[in-house]
Amino acid sequence: MAPVRILPEILTNKIAAGEVVERPSSVLKELVENSLDAKSTRIVVEVKKGGRSLIQVADNGEGMDKDDALLCLERYATSKIYTDDDLFSISTLGFRGEALPSIGSVSRLTLITRKKDNPAGTKVVMQGGKIVNVSEVGAPPGTMISVADLFYNVPARRKFLKTVATEMGHIADTMSAMALGWPETAFELIHNDRKLFSWPAAQDPQDRIADVLGKDVAPGLIRFSQKEPEVSIEGCLAMPEFSRTTKRGLYIFVNGRLVTDKLVTHALMEGYKGRLMKGKYPVAVVFLRVPPDQVDVNVHPAKAEVRFVNGAMVHQALSSTVKESLDALDQTPWKSAPKPPVRTEANEDLFRQPPSQESFSSFVKEEPSWIKAAAATPPQAPMYRPEPRFDAPREPRRPSSPSSHSAALSPQPREDSAFSRPEPPVPDPGTARPEPYKAPQSQAAAAPEDGVSDLKALGQFANAYVICRSSKGLLIVDQHAAHERILFEQFKKHMEVGGIEIQNLLIPETFELSHIEAEILERILPDLQKTGIDVDRFSGRTFVVKAAPAMLANSDIGKIVKEMVEKVAEAGGNAHFFDALDECLIVMACHGSVRAHQSLSIQEMDALLKQLEACEHPSQCPHGRPTWLLWTEYDLERAFKRK
C-alpha cells in the first residue's frame, strides 16, 4: 500500500469543485446566491456558448473592499457565519465559503468589486486557483464576477458537458427559479449578446410568477396564504388541468432557498390528492418561511435539501392550506345567478316561513332511480351529432370565476335559422318515451334560490358522455367518472356514521395472497370491516369474504379486496390502514359505478347530474380525471371561426 500523503491545496480545490461545480448552471446558481446575499436589487447575467466560454454575473449589491475581495477567494472564507451556533441558524443562501475558490480552481475568474463609500474598486484575476493579478479599477458600486473557460484545466470534466442548447436550458431554468424566489429583485439574462429574459422588480409575487411561468398558466393560478406562529406559507397553485408529467413545474422555496425537499413535495401532493391522475404533478410556487433555527440547510452538498425540526407541523400546515385553497374554488360553474321568486297563492306561505333544511336535503340527496332501473329502461333515440369539420379546441377552458370573460361569454343576439334550435328526434311510436323527472311542488319551492342550477340533460354520446345544456354553455359529463365521485363521497359519509348497507354472500368467496400481502390484510382486517367488507383468514394465505356492501354484492369481491391490499401496500405497508383508506374506497366506487357505454334514460341522467352537483368536489373523479368539460359560447364561436 502506498504511503499516506496530504493532498496539495490545488488538488483539494479541484476535488471540491466536483461537488459544487457540476455544470455551468451550478456556477450561475452560486454566483447569483452571493449577489442576493449582498442585498442586490438588480442582477444581470451574461452567458456565452451555454456557459462554456463565459458566465458573468453583475449586481448592484453592497460590494467589497480590497481585503475582502482577496480573502473571499480563499477556501472556507465567508462573512455569513462565525461560530458553531451560526451553523444551526443560517439566514443566508451561502455560508460554506467553498463556491468562489472551487469555481476559480477550474476556470479563469475575474472579480471586480467596489463598496459604495470607496473611491475606487478592486480587480482580482485568478487562473486555475492561483491569483495572478490585483489592481485598482474604476467600477460602479456592487460586484461583477466573470468565469471564463470553465473546466479548461480539467479536460475530463469538460468533455462531459452537453451541447450548448442543453447547458443553456439548465441555465435558463436556474435563472427562472431564482427570479421566482426573489420577485423584489430585477433579473436580466443575455446569451451570445442577445437578451433572453428581463424581469423587472415586482411588488406582487404573483406578477413575477405570471411572467416566469407564462401566459398560458397565469389565468389558472390560485393565490394562497397561511401564517402560523412557526411557519408562514404563501404562493400560487395552478388548477389541476395545468398538471404536467414531471416535477419541472414545482418550485419550493424555504426561506428564499430553492429546494427539492421530499417532505414538502409530499405535503403539496397530499393537498392535490384526488385531483391529479397518477403520474401527474401540479404546477406550483410555494414560499415557506420558518425561523432559521428551525431548519437545517447543511445536509446536502448542493444545498438542495433541508431538514425541519418540526417536519410534521410543516407537512400538516402546507397540505391543509393547499387542500383548502383548492376546495374553495371547486364549485360547479353552471349554476345560474339567483332569480327572484314568483309569488303565487300556492306558495305564499313559503315566503312567510323559510323552508326547512331537511326538506331541501331530501330533495337533493334522493337516491336516483337509474341504479335499479337501468336494465329495464328502453334505450333512447340516439342524439344526432355531425362529424366535426373544424379544429376544435383541444382543452376547452373552464372560466376561473363567473365574472371572467363576461363580455365574451354573454349570449349574443343573432338571426334565427333552421340550425339554431334543432327539433328533438321523434321517438318510435312503439317506444314509450319517459317523461322528465319533476320534483313535487313543495320540494321545488323549498329549493334555495342562491345558485340554482339550470342544468338539463339532453342525451348521451357514445353511451359514455352525458350532453347537458346550461346558461354557461354546453356541458359534457363523463358518466363513469361522475358516478365514481358520487359513490366515493357517499361511502365516506356512510363510513363516518356506520351506515353502509351490508349484504351477506350466499356463497362466500375465497382468494389467496402472497406472504407480504397476507400480512398486510391480516393487520387491517378490523378496519376493513368499516368499509362493509367482512373478511376472515381461512387457512395459511387463503382468505374468505363473507359479506360485502350491497352495492358490490354482485361484483368479484375477492378481486376487489386484492386490489385494496395492493393499494395499501403501494401507500406504505407499514402505515396505518386509514392512511390508505381512501384508496380502498376508490376501488369500491370504481367497481360500483355505472360503466361507460351503458345507456341511461333522461331521468337517470338528471339524477346523476343532481347528485354530482351535491358533491363536495364535483370536478374530478377520485382518480383525478375530470368529470366534466364546459364549452362556452365563446369556445364554440372560436371553433366555428366566428371569433
C-alpha positions as CSV (number, residue, x, y, z in Angstrom):
1,M,0.0,0.0,0.0
2,A,1.3,3.5,-0.9
3,P,2.2,5.8,2.0
4,V,-0.5,8.3,3.2
5,R,0.0,11.9,2.0
6,I,-1.7,15.2,2.4
7,L,-3.1,16.4,-0.9
8,P,-1.9,19.8,-2.2
9,E,-4.4,22.6,-1.9
10,I,-4.8,23.0,-5.7
11,L,-5.9,19.3,-5.9
12,T,-8.3,19.6,-3.0
13,N,-9.9,22.6,-4.6
14,K,-10.5,20.6,-7.8
15,I,-12.0,17.8,-5.8
16,A,-14.3,20.2,-4.0
17,A,-15.2,21.7,-7.3
18,G,-16.6,18.3,-8.4
19,E,-19.2,18.7,-5.7
20,V,-20.0,22.4,-6.1
21,V,-19.5,22.9,-9.8
22,E,-21.4,20.2,-11.7
23,R,-22.1,22.3,-14.8
24,P,-22.4,25.9,-15.9
25,S,-25.8,26.3,-14.3
26,S,-24.2,25.3,-10.9
27,V,-21.7,28.2,-11.3
28,L,-24.6,30.6,-12.1
29,K,-26.5,29.5,-9.0
30,E,-23.6,30.0,-6.6
31,L,-22.8,33.5,-8.0
32,V,-26.4,34.7,-8.1
33,E,-26.9,33.5,-4.5
34,N,-23.9,35.6,-3.4
35,S,-25.4,38.6,-5.2
36,L,-28.7,38.1,-3.4
37,D,-26.9,37.8,0.0
38,A,-25.3,41.1,-0.9
39,K,-28.8,42.7,-0.9
40,S,-28.7,43.4,-4.6
41,T,-31.9,44.8,-6.3
42,R,-30.7,44.2,-9.9
43,I,-28.7,41.3,-11.2
44,V,-27.6,41.0,-14.9
45,V,-26.3,37.7,-16.2
46,E,-24.4,37.3,-19.4
47,V,-23.6,33.9,-20.9
48,K,-21.7,32.9,-24.0
49,K,-21.8,29.4,-25.7
50,G,-24.0,28.0,-23.0
51,G,-21.6,28.9,-20.2
52,R,-18.5,27.2,-21.7
53,S,-16.8,30.5,-22.8
54,L,-18.3,32.9,-20.2
55,I,-20.6,33.2,-17.2
56,Q,-20.7,36.8,-16.0
57,V,-22.9,38.0,-13.1
58,A,-23.1,41.7,-12.2
59,D,-25.1,43.2,-9.3
60,N,-25.6,46.5,-7.5
61,G,-25.1,45.0,-4.1
62,E,-23.0,46.1,-1.1
63,G,-19.7,45.2,-2.8
64,M,-16.3,44.5,-1.0
65,D,-13.1,46.4,-0.2
66,K,-9.7,45.1,-1.3
67,D,-9.0,42.9,1.7
68,D,-12.4,41.1,1.5
69,A,-12.0,40.7,-2.3
70,L,-8.8,38.8,-1.8
71,L,-10.0,36.9,1.2
72,C,-13.2,35.7,-0.4
73,L,-11.2,33.6,-2.9
74,E,-9.6,31.6,-0.1
75,R,-11.1,28.3,0.9
76,Y,-13.6,28.4,3.8
77,A,-13.5,32.2,3.9
78,T,-17.0,33.6,4.4
79,S,-18.8,36.5,6.0
80,K,-22.0,34.5,6.7
81,I,-21.1,32.5,9.8
82,Y,-18.5,32.7,12.6
83,T,-19.5,30.3,15.4
84,D,-20.9,26.8,15.8
85,D,-24.3,28.4,16.8
86,D,-24.4,30.3,13.5
87,L,-24.3,27.0,11.6
88,F,-27.6,26.0,13.1
89,S,-29.3,29.3,12.4
90,I,-28.4,30.2,8.9
91,S,-30.4,33.1,7.3
92,T,-28.3,33.5,4.1
93,L,-28.2,31.4,0.9
94,G,-24.4,30.9,1.0
95,F,-22.4,30.1,4.2
96,R,-19.6,27.5,3.5
97,G,-17.0,29.6,1.8
98,E,-16.4,27.0,-0.9
99,A,-18.0,28.3,-4.0
100,L,-15.7,31.0,-5.2
101,P,-12.4,29.1,-4.6
102,S,-13.8,26.0,-6.2
103,I,-15.0,27.9,-9.2
104,G,-11.7,29.7,-9.5
105,S,-9.7,26.5,-9.4
106,V,-11.4,25.2,-12.7
107,S,-11.7,28.4,-14.7
108,R,-10.2,31.8,-15.4
109,L,-12.0,34.0,-12.9
110,T,-12.1,37.8,-12.7
111,L,-13.6,39.7,-9.8
112,I,-14.4,43.4,-9.9
113,T,-16.0,44.9,-6.8
114,R,-16.5,48.3,-5.1
115,K,-18.2,49.4,-1.9
116,K,-20.4,52.5,-2.2
117,D,-18.2,54.6,0.0
118,N,-14.8,53.6,-1.6
119,P,-13.4,55.9,-4.3
120,A,-12.1,53.0,-6.4
121,G,-12.8,49.4,-7.0
122,T,-10.7,46.3,-6.8
123,K,-9.9,43.9,-9.6
124,V,-8.6,40.3,-8.9
125,V,-7.7,37.9,-11.6
126,M,-7.4,34.2,-10.8
127,Q,-6.4,31.4,-13.1
128,G,-6.6,27.7,-12.2
129,G,-6.9,28.5,-8.5
130,K,-3.9,31.0,-8.4
131,I,-4.2,34.8,-8.1
132,V,-2.2,36.3,-10.9
133,N,-3.1,40.0,-10.7
134,V,-4.6,42.5,-8.2
135,S,-5.2,46.1,-9.2
136,E,-7.4,49.2,-8.6
137,V,-10.1,49.9,-11.2
138,G,-13.0,52.2,-11.8
139,A,-16.3,50.5,-11.2
140,P,-19.8,51.2,-10.1
141,P,-20.9,50.1,-6.6
142,G,-21.5,46.3,-6.5
143,T,-19.7,43.2,-7.7
144,M,-19.1,41.7,-11.1
145,I,-17.7,38.1,-11.4
146,S,-16.6,36.7,-14.8
147,V,-16.0,33.0,-15.1
148,A,-14.3,32.1,-18.5
149,D,-13.2,28.8,-20.0
150,L,-14.9,26.6,-17.4
151,F,-13.0,23.3,-16.8
152,Y,-10.2,24.4,-19.2
153,N,-7.7,22.7,-16.9
154,V,-9.9,19.6,-16.2
155,P,-10.5,18.2,-19.7
156,A,-12.1,15.1,-18.3
157,R,-14.9,17.2,-16.8
158,R,-15.2,19.5,-19.8
159,K,-15.9,16.6,-22.2
160,F,-18.9,15.6,-20.1
161,L,-20.6,18.9,-20.8
162,K,-23.6,18.6,-23.0
163,T,-24.5,20.7,-26.1
164,V,-24.8,24.5,-25.9
165,A,-28.6,24.2,-26.2
166,T,-28.8,21.7,-23.3
167,E,-26.5,23.7,-21.0
168,M,-28.3,26.9,-21.8
169,G,-31.6,25.2,-21.0
170,H,-30.3,24.4,-17.5
171,I,-29.1,28.0,-17.1
172,A,-32.5,29.4,-18.1
173,D,-34.2,27.0,-15.6
174,T,-31.9,28.2,-12.9
175,M,-32.5,31.8,-13.7
176,S,-36.2,31.3,-13.8
177,A,-36.2,29.6,-10.4
178,M,-34.1,32.5,-8.9
179,A,-36.5,35.0,-10.4
180,L,-39.5,33.2,-8.9
181,G,-37.9,33.1,-5.4
182,W,-36.9,36.8,-5.3
183,P,-39.6,38.8,-7.0
184,E,-38.4,42.1,-5.5
185,T,-35.1,41.8,-7.4
186,A,-34.8,42.6,-11.1
187,F,-33.2,39.9,-13.3
188,E,-31.8,40.0,-16.8
189,L,-30.3,37.1,-18.8
190,I,-28.2,37.7,-22.0
191,H,-26.9,34.8,-24.2
192,N,-24.4,35.5,-27.0
193,D,-25.2,39.2,-26.9
194,R,-29.0,38.5,-27.2
195,K,-31.4,39.3,-24.3
196,L,-33.4,36.3,-23.4
197,F,-35.2,37.3,-20.2
198,S,-35.8,40.6,-18.5
199,W,-37.9,40.6,-15.4
200,P,-38.3,44.0,-13.6
201,A,-38.8,44.1,-9.8
202,A,-42.3,43.1,-8.8
203,Q,-44.2,44.3,-5.8
204,D,-46.6,41.5,-6.0
205,P,-45.1,38.0,-6.2
206,Q,-48.0,36.8,-8.4
207,D,-46.9,39.2,-11.1
208,R,-43.5,37.7,-11.2
209,I,-44.9,34.2,-11.2
210,A,-47.2,35.0,-14.1
211,D,-44.2,36.5,-16.0
212,V,-42.0,33.5,-15.5
213,L,-44.5,30.6,-15.9
214,G,-46.1,32.2,-18.9
215,K,-49.4,33.5,-20.1
216,D,-50.9,30.0,-20.6
217,V,-50.6,29.1,-16.9
218,A,-51.3,32.6,-15.5
219,P,-55.1,32.5,-15.8
220,G,-55.3,29.3,-13.9
221,L,-53.2,30.4,-10.9
222,I,-54.7,30.4,-7.4
223,R,-53.1,32.5,-4.7
224,F,-53.0,31.2,-1.2
225,S,-51.6,32.3,2.1
226,Q,-51.4,30.9,5.6
227,K,-49.5,32.3,8.6
228,E,-48.9,30.5,11.8
229,P,-46.6,31.2,14.7
230,E,-43.9,28.7,13.5
231,V,-44.4,28.7,9.7
232,S,-45.6,31.1,7.1
233,I,-46.9,29.7,3.8
234,E,-47.8,31.6,0.6
235,G,-47.6,31.2,-3.1
236,C,-49.6,30.3,-6.2
237,L,-51.1,27.0,-7.3
238,A,-52.3,26.1,-10.8
239,M,-55.6,24.4,-11.4
240,P,-55.3,20.6,-11.9
241,E,-55.9,20.8,-15.6
242,F,-52.4,22.5,-15.9
243,S,-50.7,19.5,-14.4
244,R,-47.5,18.0,-16.0
245,T,-45.9,14.6,-16.3
246,T,-42.7,15.8,-14.5
247,K,-41.9,17.9,-11.4
248,R,-40.4,20.7,-13.5
249,G,-43.4,22.9,-12.6
250,L,-42.8,22.6,-8.9
251,Y,-40.9,25.5,-7.3
252,I,-40.4,25.2,-3.5
253,F,-38.6,27.9,-1.6
254,V,-37.6,27.6,2.1
255,N,-36.5,31.0,3.5
256,G,-35.8,32.0,-0.1
257,R,-33.7,28.9,-0.9
258,L,-34.8,26.7,-3.8
259,V,-35.0,23.1,-2.6
260,T,-36.2,19.7,-3.8
261,D,-37.3,18.5,-0.3
262,K,-39.2,15.3,-0.3
263,L,-41.3,16.2,2.8
264,V,-42.5,19.5,1.3
265,T,-43.2,17.9,-2.1
266,H,-45.2,15.1,-0.4
267,A,-47.3,17.7,1.5
268,L,-48.0,19.5,-1.7
269,M,-49.1,16.3,-3.4
270,E,-51.3,15.5,-0.4
271,G,-53.1,18.8,-0.9
272,Y,-53.8,17.9,-4.5
273,K,-54.9,14.4,-3.6
274,G,-57.8,13.2,-5.6
275,R,-57.4,16.0,-8.2
276,L,-54.5,14.7,-10.2
277,M,-54.2,11.5,-12.2
278,K,-51.4,9.0,-11.3
279,G,-48.1,10.2,-12.8
280,K,-49.2,13.8,-12.9
281,Y,-47.6,16.7,-10.9
282,P,-49.0,20.1,-10.3
283,V,-47.6,23.5,-11.3
284,A,-47.0,25.4,-8.1
285,V,-44.8,28.0,-6.5
286,V,-44.6,27.7,-2.7
287,F,-42.8,30.0,-0.3
288,L,-42.1,28.7,3.2
289,R,-40.8,30.9,5.9
290,V,-39.6,29.3,9.2
291,P,-37.3,30.6,11.9
292,P,-33.7,29.9,10.8
293,D,-33.1,27.8,13.9
294,Q,-36.0,25.5,12.9
295,V,-34.5,24.3,9.7
296,D,-31.1,22.7,8.8
297,V,-29.8,23.6,5.4
298,N,-26.4,22.0,5.7
299,V,-27.5,18.5,4.8
300,H,-26.7,18.4,1.0
301,P,-23.6,19.2,-1.0
302,A,-25.5,21.4,-3.3
303,K,-27.8,22.8,-0.5
304,A,-30.8,21.4,-2.4
305,E,-32.4,19.6,0.6
306,V,-33.3,20.8,4.1
307,R,-34.4,19.2,7.4
308,F,-37.1,20.7,9.6
309,V,-37.1,20.5,13.4
310,N,-40.8,20.0,13.3
311,G,-41.4,18.4,9.9
312,A,-44.8,17.0,10.8
313,M,-46.1,20.5,11.6
314,V,-44.8,21.9,8.3
315,H,-46.3,19.0,6.4
316,Q,-49.7,19.4,8.0
317,A,-49.8,23.1,7.5
318,L,-48.8,23.0,3.8
319,S,-51.1,20.1,2.9
320,S,-54.1,21.6,4.6
321,T,-53.5,25.0,3.2
322,V,-53.3,23.7,-0.4
323,K,-56.4,21.5,0.1
324,E,-58.4,24.3,1.5
325,S,-57.4,26.7,-1.3
326,L,-58.4,24.2,-4.0
327,D,-61.6,23.3,-2.2
328,A,-62.7,26.9,-2.1
329,L,-62.7,27.0,-5.9
330,D,-64.1,23.6,-6.6
331,Q,-67.6,24.7,-7.5
332,T,-69.9,23.8,-10.3
333,P,-69.7,26.6,-12.9
334,W,-73.0,26.0,-14.5
335,K,-75.2,27.4,-11.7
336,S,-77.2,30.4,-12.8
337,A,-77.5,33.6,-10.9
338,P,-80.2,33.8,-8.2
339,K,-83.6,34.6,-9.7
340,P,-86.4,36.5,-7.8
341,P,-89.1,34.0,-6.7
342,V,-92.6,34.3,-8.1
343,R,-95.4,34.7,-5.6
344,T,-98.4,32.6,-6.0
345,E,-101.3,31.6,-3.8
346,A,-99.9,28.1,-3.6
347,N,-96.5,29.1,-2.2
348,E,-97.5,32.3,-0.4
349,D,-96.8,30.6,3.0
350,L,-93.3,29.8,1.9
351,F,-92.5,33.5,1.8
352,R,-93.7,33.9,5.4
353,Q,-91.7,31.0,6.7
354,P,-88.2,29.9,5.4
355,P,-88.1,26.3,4.1
356,S,-86.6,23.7,6.4
357,Q,-83.1,22.4,5.6
358,E,-84.5,18.8,5.9
359,S,-86.9,19.2,3.1
360,F,-84.2,20.5,0.7
361,S,-81.7,17.8,1.8
362,S,-84.2,15.1,1.0
363,F,-84.7,16.6,-2.5
364,V,-81.1,16.9,-3.4
365,K,-79.9,13.6,-1.9
366,E,-82.7,11.4,-3.2
367,E,-81.4,8.0,-4.4
368,P,-81.5,8.0,-8.2
369,S,-83.8,5.6,-9.8
370,W,-81.4,4.7,-12.6
371,I,-79.3,2.5,-10.3
372,K,-82.0,-0.2,-10.3
373,A,-83.9,0.8,-13.5
374,A,-81.0,0.9,-16.0
375,A,-81.6,-2.6,-17.3
376,A,-85.3,-2.2,-17.6
377,T,-85.3,1.2,-19.3
378,P,-85.7,1.1,-23.1
379,P,-82.8,2.8,-24.9
380,Q,-83.3,6.4,-26.0
381,A,-83.2,7.6,-29.6
382,P,-79.6,8.4,-30.4
383,M,-78.7,12.1,-30.3
384,Y,-77.6,13.4,-33.7
385,R,-74.1,14.9,-33.7
386,P,-72.4,15.7,-37.1
387,E,-68.8,14.8,-37.7
388,P,-66.6,17.8,-36.8
389,R,-65.2,19.7,-39.7
390,F,-63.2,22.2,-37.7
391,D,-60.3,22.4,-35.4
392,A,-61.9,22.2,-32.1
393,P,-60.1,23.4,-29.0
394,R,-58.0,20.6,-27.6
395,E,-58.7,21.6,-23.9
396,P,-61.8,23.7,-23.5
397,R,-61.2,26.3,-20.8
398,R,-63.1,26.5,-17.6
399,P,-63.7,30.1,-16.5
400,S,-61.8,30.9,-13.4
401,S,-64.7,32.9,-12.0
402,P,-68.2,33.8,-13.1
403,S,-67.1,37.3,-13.9
404,S,-64.1,36.4,-16.1
405,H,-64.6,36.8,-19.8
406,S,-68.2,38.0,-19.1
407,A,-68.3,40.0,-22.3
408,A,-67.1,37.1,-24.4
409,L,-69.4,34.6,-22.7
410,S,-72.6,36.5,-22.7
411,P,-75.2,35.4,-25.2
412,Q,-75.3,37.5,-28.3
413,P,-78.5,38.1,-30.3
414,R,-78.3,36.5,-33.7
415,E,-80.7,35.8,-36.6
416,D,-82.9,32.8,-36.2
417,S,-82.1,29.9,-38.6
418,A,-83.1,26.3,-39.1
419,F,-79.9,25.3,-37.3
420,S,-80.3,27.5,-34.2
421,R,-82.9,25.3,-32.4
422,P,-82.9,21.8,-33.8
423,E,-86.1,19.8,-33.2
424,P,-85.6,16.8,-30.9
425,P,-85.7,13.4,-32.6
426,V,-89.2,11.9,-32.9
427,P,-89.4,8.7,-30.8
428,D,-90.6,5.4,-32.3
429,P,-94.4,5.2,-31.8
430,G,-94.0,1.8,-30.3
431,T,-91.5,3.0,-27.7
432,A,-92.8,4.8,-24.7
433,R,-90.6,7.9,-24.1
434,P,-90.3,8.5,-20.3
435,E,-91.3,11.9,-19.1
436,P,-88.6,14.1,-17.5
437,Y,-88.4,13.9,-13.7
438,K,-90.3,16.6,-12.0
439,A,-89.9,17.3,-8.3
440,P,-93.0,17.8,-6.2
441,Q,-94.2,21.4,-6.0
442,S,-93.4,21.7,-2.3
443,Q,-89.9,20.4,-2.7
444,A,-89.2,22.5,-5.7
445,A,-90.4,25.6,-4.0
446,A,-88.3,24.8,-0.9
447,A,-85.1,24.7,-3.0
448,P,-82.7,27.6,-2.1
449,E,-82.7,30.4,-4.6
450,D,-79.0,31.1,-4.3
451,G,-77.1,29.4,-7.1
452,V,-80.0,27.5,-8.6
453,S,-78.8,25.1,-11.3
454,D,-80.3,25.3,-14.7
455,L,-78.5,22.1,-15.9
456,K,-80.6,19.9,-18.1
457,A,-79.6,16.6,-19.7
458,L,-80.1,16.4,-23.5
459,G,-78.9,12.9,-24.2
460,Q,-75.8,10.7,-24.4
461,F,-72.9,10.5,-26.8
462,A,-71.3,7.0,-27.3
463,N,-73.3,5.9,-24.3
464,A,-70.5,7.3,-22.2
465,Y,-70.9,11.0,-22.0
466,V,-74.0,13.0,-20.9
467,I,-74.6,16.1,-23.0
468,C,-76.1,18.9,-21.0
469,R,-77.4,22.4,-21.6
470,S,-76.8,25.3,-19.2
471,S,-76.7,29.0,-19.2
472,K,-72.9,28.9,-19.2
473,G,-72.6,26.7,-22.3
474,L,-72.6,23.1,-23.4
475,L,-71.5,20.7,-20.7
476,I,-70.2,17.2,-21.3
477,V,-70.1,14.9,-18.3
478,D,-68.2,11.6,-18.1
479,Q,-70.9,9.4,-16.6
480,H,-68.4,6.8,-15.1
481,A,-66.1,9.4,-13.6
482,A,-69.1,11.4,-12.2
483,H,-70.6,8.3,-10.6
484,E,-67.3,7.4,-9.1
485,R,-67.1,10.8,-7.4
486,I,-70.7,10.4,-6.2
487,L,-70.2,6.9,-4.7
488,F,-66.8,7.8,-3.2
489,E,-68.2,10.7,-1.2
490,Q,-71.3,8.6,-0.3
491,F,-69.1,5.8,1.0
492,K,-67.0,8.2,3.1
493,K,-70.1,9.8,4.6
494,H,-71.7,6.4,5.4
495,M,-68.5,5.2,7.0
496,E,-68.5,8.2,9.3
497,V,-71.9,7.2,10.6
498,G,-71.5,3.5,10.2
499,G,-74.3,3.4,7.7
500,I,-73.0,1.2,4.8
501,E,-75.6,-1.3,3.8
502,I,-74.1,-4.8,4.1
503,Q,-75.3,-8.0,2.4
504,N,-74.2,-11.5,3.3
505,L,-72.9,-13.5,0.4
506,L,-74.8,-16.7,-0.4
507,I,-71.6,-18.4,-1.4
508,P,-68.5,-17.0,0.4
509,E,-65.6,-16.1,-1.9
510,T,-62.1,-17.3,-1.3
511,F,-58.8,-15.9,-2.6
512,E,-55.1,-16.3,-2.0
513,L,-52.5,-13.6,-1.4
514,S,-48.7,-13.5,-1.3
515,H,-46.9,-13.6,2.1
516,I,-46.5,-9.8,2.3
517,E,-50.0,-9.1,1.1
518,A,-51.4,-11.6,3.6
519,E,-49.6,-9.9,6.5
520,I,-51.0,-6.5,5.4
521,L,-54.5,-7.8,5.1
522,E,-54.3,-9.6,8.5
523,R,-53.3,-6.3,10.1
524,I,-56.1,-4.2,8.5
525,L,-58.9,-6.8,8.9
526,P,-60.6,-4.9,11.9
527,D,-60.5,-1.6,10.0
528,L,-61.6,-3.3,6.7
529,Q,-64.9,-4.1,8.4
530,K,-65.7,-0.3,8.4
531,T,-65.9,-0.4,4.6
532,G,-68.6,-3.0,4.8
533,I,-66.4,-6.0,3.7
534,D,-66.3,-8.9,6.1
535,V,-63.1,-10.9,5.5
536,D,-61.5,-13.7,7.6
537,R,-58.4,-15.8,7.3
538,F,-59.4,-19.3,6.0
539,S,-56.0,-21.0,6.2
540,G,-52.5,-20.0,5.6
541,R,-52.5,-17.3,2.9
542,T,-56.1,-18.0,1.9
543,F,-58.9,-15.6,3.0
544,V,-62.7,-15.8,2.7
545,V,-65.2,-13.0,2.1
546,K,-68.5,-13.5,3.9
547,A,-70.2,-10.1,3.4
548,A,-69.9,-7.0,1.2
549,P,-71.6,-3.7,0.7
550,A,-74.9,-4.2,-1.0
551,M,-73.7,-2.0,-3.9
552,L,-70.9,-4.6,-4.7
553,A,-72.8,-7.8,-3.9
554,N,-72.8,-8.9,-7.5
555,S,-69.1,-8.0,-8.1
556,D,-66.0,-10.1,-7.7
557,I,-65.3,-9.2,-4.1
558,G,-62.1,-11.3,-3.9
559,K,-60.6,-9.3,-6.7
560,I,-61.7,-6.0,-5.1
561,V,-60.1,-6.9,-1.8
562,K,-56.9,-7.9,-3.5
563,E,-56.8,-4.6,-5.3
564,M,-57.4,-2.8,-2.0
565,V,-54.4,-4.7,-0.4
566,E,-52.2,-3.6,-3.4
567,K,-53.3,0.0,-2.8
568,V,-52.4,-0.2,0.9
569,A,-49.0,-1.8,0.1
570,E,-48.4,1.0,-2.5
571,A,-49.3,3.7,0.0
572,G,-46.9,2.1,2.5
573,G,-47.5,-1.3,4.0
574,N,-46.2,-0.2,7.4
575,A,-48.6,2.7,7.6
576,H,-51.9,2.6,9.4
577,F,-54.8,1.4,7.3
578,F,-56.5,4.8,7.3
579,D,-53.6,6.3,5.5
580,A,-54.7,4.3,2.5
581,L,-58.4,4.1,3.3
582,D,-59.3,6.5,0.5
583,E,-57.6,4.2,-2.0
584,C,-59.8,1.3,-0.8
585,L,-62.9,3.4,-1.2
586,I,-61.8,4.5,-4.6
587,V,-61.6,0.8,-5.6
588,M,-65.1,0.3,-4.3
589,A,-66.5,3.3,-6.0
590,C,-64.9,2.3,-9.3
591,H,-66.4,-1.2,-9.2
592,G,-69.8,0.0,-8.1
593,S,-70.3,2.9,-10.5
594,V,-72.1,2.9,-13.8
595,R,-69.9,1.9,-16.6
596,A,-69.0,3.6,-19.8
597,H,-71.0,2.6,-22.9
598,Q,-74.1,2.0,-20.7
599,S,-77.3,3.5,-21.9
600,L,-79.1,5.8,-19.5
601,S,-82.6,7.4,-19.6
602,I,-83.1,11.1,-19.3
603,Q,-84.4,10.6,-15.7
604,E,-81.2,8.7,-14.9
605,M,-79.0,11.4,-16.4
606,D,-80.8,14.1,-14.5
607,A,-80.5,12.2,-11.2
608,L,-76.7,11.7,-11.9
609,L,-76.3,15.4,-12.5
610,K,-78.2,16.3,-9.4
611,Q,-76.1,14.1,-7.2
612,L,-72.9,15.4,-8.9
613,E,-73.9,18.9,-8.0
614,A,-74.3,17.9,-4.4
615,C,-70.8,16.5,-4.1
616,E,-68.1,18.5,-2.3
617,H,-65.6,18.0,-5.1
618,P,-67.5,17.5,-8.3
619,S,-64.8,18.5,-10.8
620,Q,-62.6,15.3,-10.6
621,C,-63.2,11.7,-10.0
622,P,-61.3,10.1,-7.1
623,H,-58.5,9.1,-9.6
624,G,-58.1,12.7,-10.6
625,R,-59.7,12.6,-14.0
626,P,-62.1,15.5,-14.9
627,T,-65.8,14.7,-14.6
628,W,-67.0,17.4,-16.9
629,L,-65.9,19.7,-19.7
630,L,-67.6,23.1,-20.4
631,W,-67.7,24.5,-23.9
632,T,-68.8,28.1,-23.6
633,E,-70.4,30.1,-26.4
634,Y,-67.1,31.8,-26.8
635,D,-65.3,28.5,-27.3
636,L,-67.8,27.3,-29.9
637,E,-67.7,30.6,-31.8
638,R,-63.9,30.4,-31.9
639,A,-64.1,26.8,-33.2
640,F,-66.6,27.8,-35.9
641,K,-64.3,30.7,-36.8
642,R,-66.8,33.3,-35.7
643,K,-64.2,34.9,-33.3
